[in-house]
Structures are given as structure tokens and as C-alpha cells.
Amino acid sequence: MNTRIASLVPSLTELVVELGLGDQLVARTGFCIHPAPRLRDVPKVGGTKDVNLTKLRQLAPTHVLLNVDENRLDTAQALESLGAQLVVTHPCDPQDNLALVDQLAQVFSAQPGVPERAHQLRSALTAELALTQPAGREPCRVLYLIWHQPWMTIARDTYISRMLARINWLSEPALGGGERGAARYPVLRGDEPWLRGVERVLLSSEPFNFTDEHLHQAQALCPQARVQRVDGELLSWYGPRALAGLRYLRELACT
């Protein structure tokens, strides 16, 4: 049977191509945009949260790649009737990229070149992780904003928060969000007492497109903080994008 891969997660789509499986991709979401030249002719099947199941079935994938945070549980349940192998991922820490690469390498181990490419990527990730450590860095309390009206941020057990912790930037609030669900991305009222102690406010470039106006509003939220835009793809995408993401973190720590 020919391998036909549907990736419903941008990071996983990029990882599939990195592992040399781009020619086996038969479906992606509209948010799967990297690497653009390889994805131009791959059909889109909606978004990560609103998958067009009818179109996906017509494309007859043998494997569907999913993520606990980015895809809906009811989507995964509906896909069980496809007869395809569902590959469910849930990296919650930069270190989990190693297990993620191993997971996909095992699923597609029979495909030529995949074990070798996975080994190379794993080695590169291991090196970047070793270079990006909190030891010796001053702690910094940060507010990482992902949405406006309402303001939304991240819990400490999310991938983004644990990325920031690699440079000893501690995201606020100091709460866990659990395994899945809305609590992983808390909504702010704007009058929380701990906001006064935030040292940096980070406005992510995705999923919300923050403007100069939002910079001023965020400054009012945390008057004592430094407010800056940051590259959301580099801080939230896992897989091969984590290589550049970890380097980006070290650059941020020096600014």
C-alpha cells in the first residue's frame, strides 16, 4: 500500500517534509505553510480546528497526523472511521522534540531515508537543547500574549512556556493548564495583582496579528514591563522549527 499522509498540524507538516516524506503528503490545513515550495500542490482540507472531513475522506490518506492542543477531540473521533492510522502527538516541552522525531521515524521507518534524516535532525536538536539552558541566566517574569479581546496567555505546562523557561523566562500566571482544554490558554481580566510584577510582555506574531495600538494597550496592562513583539512561529512550532527557535531564544535573552 502506498503511503498517503494527511497532516492537520503546521509543525508536523514541516517535519514530514524534513524527513523526506513530502511526496507522500496528500492533505494539509490552510495553516500548513512551510516549506511553501513543497506544499504548493498539496490540497488543503480546512483549518486545524475546522477540518473538512468530506474532502479529507476523498483524499484517502493512510496516515493522519494530529496534535492534542491544535486539533479538536471530536475531529479525531470522527477520523476513526477513515480506516487510516491516526498519529497523535503532544509535545509539551522542547525536549519532547526528540521523542516526536522518534515517533514519526518509527511510524514511517519503512520509507527510504527516513531513519537517516531522523537521526540527523535528532542530533541537531540535541545540540541546540544543550546550548539553551536556564543555568546562569537571571530569572525574568514574562507575560506571553496570544490573543486580544479578550487578552489570552499561556499556562506554564504549555510548549511555549517551557520554551521560554529554557532561558529562565518564567511565564505568568504561575498556573498549569492540564492535559488539554481552554485552561491551557487562560483569559485575563486585566486587573490581576501579579500583572504589576511582570518584567516583559511578549506579543506573539500568531495566532493574533498585534499592531502598534496593541503595544500601547499591553503597556497599560503591565506599566513596569518592557513590551515587544516576538516571532510566534519560532517560539511555538515544534519539530525542525525548534532548531531556529532555540537559537532565537538565546538571542532574545541577550536583548
N, C-alpha and C positions, 0 to 999 in steps of 0.2 A: 504493500500500500504506500502510495506517495504521501509524504508529509506535507500537510497543509495547515499553516499556523495562523490563527486569529489572535492578535494582541489587542487587548482592551485597556492597555496602560502605556502611556508615553515612554516611561523609563524602560519598560520591558521590550517595547518595540525597538528602541535603540540598542538594547542588549542583544536581541535576536540578530540584528544586523551585525553587531560586533562579533558575534560568534560564528558568522559566516552563513547565516540562515536566511538572509534577505530574500533569496529567490523562492523560499518556501512560504513567505508571508502572503496570505490571500485576503486579509482583512485587518483594518486598524480603525481607531477612532479619529475624529477630526482634530483632537489634541495631540495626536502622534505625528510630530512634525520634524523629528530628527532621526536619521540624517535625510534631509529633504530630497537630494537627488535619487536616493534609493527608494523613496516612498511615493514618488510622484504617480506611479501607475497602480499603487495598491488601493483597492476600494475602501471607502470609508463607510462605517456602519453606525453612525451617530456619535454620541459622546460617551464619556466614561460612566455617567450616571443614567443616560437615556439611550441605551443600545437598541438599535433597530434589529430585533430578533428575527424578523421575517427575512430581511436581507442577509443576515448572518447565516441562517439556515441554508439559504440558496447557494452560499459560497462553500458549503460543505467542508468546514475545517475538520481536521483530525485532532487538533490540539487547540485549546482556548486558554490564553494566559490572563489571569485575573489578579487583583490585589484587594486585600481586606478593606483598606482605607478608601481606595479610589472607586471601587465598583460596589454596586448595591447587592445585598444578600439575595433579594428576590430575583435579580438578574442571574446570579449563579444557580439558584434553584431552577429557574426556567431553562437554563442551558443543559441541565442534566438529561433532558430528553433528546438532546442532539446526537448522543452516542459518541461524542468527541471526548478526549481526555481533558479534564479541567485541571489546569496547573495553577494552584492558588498560592500566592506569595504574600508575605507580610514583614518586610524588613523594617525594624523599628530603631535601628542603630547603625551608624556607618560600618561597624564591624560585621553586621549582618550581610553586607555585600558579598563577603566571602562565601557564606552559605547559599546566598542567592545564585551566584555563579555556579556553585557546585550543583544546586538543584536543577538548573536548566541544562547543565552539561550532562547530568545523569539522564534526564528525560530524552535528550537528543544525542546521546552518546554514539548512536549508530551512524550519524551523519558525518561524512568526511570532514576532517579538520576541526571539528568542534572540541574534542578533548585538548588539542594543542592550543587553540585560541583561548579556551577557558583557563588553561594553565598560565598563559602569558598575562591575561587580564588579572587573574588572582594574584600573581606575583607583583604586578604593578600596584594593585590596591593595597597589598600588604606593606609595600614600601611607603606609600603615601600615608597610611594609617600610622605607621611608626614615626613619621615625621611630624604628625599633627597630634600633639599630646597636651593636656592641660597643665602638666607639671611645669613650674617655673613661671607661669603666667598669672597675673593679678586677676582675681575674680571680678566679673562685671555683671551687674543686673540689667537684663535687656527685656524689652517688650517687642515681640515679633508680630507685626500686624499683617493679616492676610485678607481682611475684608473691611468695608466701610458701610455704615448704615445697615446693620449695626457694626461697630468695631468687633472684629474677631481675632483671636490669637491662638496660641498653641499650648497644649498640655506638655508636661515635662517627659512623658513617656512616648512622645512622637519622634519620628525620624529627624525632623528639623531641629527640635530642641536638643536632641542628643548630638546632632552635628555641631551646634553652637557650643555644646559642652566640651567638645574637643579642644577648644581654645579657652576654656574656663569662662565662657559667657553663659550665665545662668538665666534661663527664660523665666519670666513671671507671667502668671501666678505660679507658685510652687505647689502645683497640683498635678496628680496623674489623671488621665482621662479614661483609663481602662482599655480593654482589648479592642473595642470597636464603638462607633457611635458618635453622636454630637459632642459628648463631653470631652472628646479629644481636641476639639477646637472651640474653646469657651467664648461666649459672648460677654463683652464688657458693658457695664453700666456707665462707666466713665468717672465715677466718684469713689472707686475703691481706694482705701487709705494707702495701700502699697504702691500705687502709681507715683507717689511723691518720691519714692526711693529709687525709681528706675534711672539708670545712667545713660542708656542708649535706647532709642526707639528705631526699629528696623522696619521699613516699609517694603514689603516684598513686591517684586515686579509681576507676580502672579499669585493667585488667580485674579486679583483685582488690580486694575491699572491706576495706581496712585499718581496724582498730579501735584503741582506746587501748592494748590489750595489745601490739599490734604496734609502737606508738610506742616503748614501753619496750624491746622487743626490738631495734628498729632503733638505738636509742640505745646499747645494749650493743655493737652491731656497730661503731659509729663513736663512741666515747666523747667525742671532742672536737667533734663536729658538732652543729649545730642541726638538729633533726628537725621536719618539718612536713608536713601533708597538702597536696596540690595538686590542682587540677582537671584530671584526665586528659583530659577531652574538649577542653578549651581548649588543651592542650599537644600532643595527638596527632592531633586531627581536622584535616584539611586542607580546601581549598575555602573556602566562605564562613565557616566557623567560625574560620578563621585570622585574620579581622579582629578578633574579640574576643580570640583567643588572643594576638596580638601586643600588644594593649593590656594584657592580663593579665600578660604577661611584664614589661612596663615597671613595672607595679605591684609585682610580686614583687621586682624589682631595688631598689626603694626601701624594702623592709621588712627 
